[in-house]
Amino acid sequence: MDILKSNTSDVEIFAISGDMHSINRVNFILLYIFGYRFMPRFTHLDQKAQKNMVSFENPDNFKDYIIKPSSQINKALIMKEADNILRIFATLALKENSQNNVVRKLSSYKS
């Protein structure tokens, strides 16, 4: 997102891609919130999904799918932390801290 926000060219960017190193839950939501699409290149998707893919719905709802989420998002925790989440978005929108620093710190916590 740092690159997107510092873009001074006439090229309108609507999506960003990356390899496996760019994939984390934080990047997906940050790019979405700021109006961009995150389109990473997945390798070994079935293996990664078994450990990392999450859903707002119960994972049992996807039992007939080839690629399934491994767990359900904790909506109550998101609501409880809403003020902190909004603070992070505001910090990024105001460019008070780089997205790289924020994502690195947020991604270091165990979920």
N, C-alpha and C positions, 0 to 999 in steps of 0.2 A: 504494500500500500504506500510505502514511502516513495517508491518510484512513481506511482500513479499520481500522488498528490504534488510531486515536484515536476510533473510533465508541463513544459512550457511550449510544446510544439502545437501545431494546428491539428494534429492527429487526435481524434476522439477515441479514447480507449473505453471499451465497455466490458472487456473480459481480460482475465490474466490466467496464465497457465504456468505450470512448473512440474518438475519431477517429484519423486517420492519425498525428497527432503522438504518440499514446500507444504506438504499436507499435514494439517493439524486442525482440530476443531475450532480453534481460535481464528485462523485465517478464513475459514468458510463463513463464519458469522460476521466478522469485521468487513469483509469485502461485500457481503450481501447488504449489510446495514448502510454502507456508503454508496450503494447503487451499482456495484460491479458484480460480474459473474466470475466465480472461481472454477476453472476448468482444468484440474490437474491431470497428469498422465499417470494412471494407475498401473502398477505391475502386480501380478499375483493377487488380483482383487478378491478372489474367493477367500484366500488365506487372511488377508488384511481385514476383511469384513467380519470374519469370525471373531476377531479380537477387538476391533475398533469401531465398527459401524453402530450407530445408535439411532433410535427412533422415538418419536413422541408417543407412538402406540406400543402396545405390548408386543414383544418379539414373537410371541406365539401366533400372532395374526399373520405372520409371514412364513409359516412352516412349509407351505407348498412352493415357495420361491427358491430359486437357485442361490441367489445371494440374499442373505438375511442379516438383520441387525443382531448384535450380540447382547444388547441391553437397552433399557428404556431410559430416556432422559428424565432427570429428577426435576419436574416442573415446579414443585414446591420450593426447592432450593433456588431455582432461577427467580421466582417471585420474592423469596426472602432476601436475595442479594440484588434486587432490581436497582436500588440506589447506587450501589457500588458499580454495577454494570453500566449504568447511565453515566457515572463519573468517568469511567474508562473511555466511553464513546466521546464524551465532551473533551477529554484530554487529547484524544486523537484528532477530533475535528478542529480543535484550536491549535493543533500542531505544537502542543506543550512538551510532548515526548514523542519519540519515533515509534512507529508501529513495530519495528524490529525489536526494540527494547521491551515493549509491552507484551508482544507475543512470546518472546523468550521467557519472560518472567511468568506469565500465565501458564505457559506450556510446561514449566518445570514442576508444577504442583501435580500430585497424584490425584486422580479423580475417584 
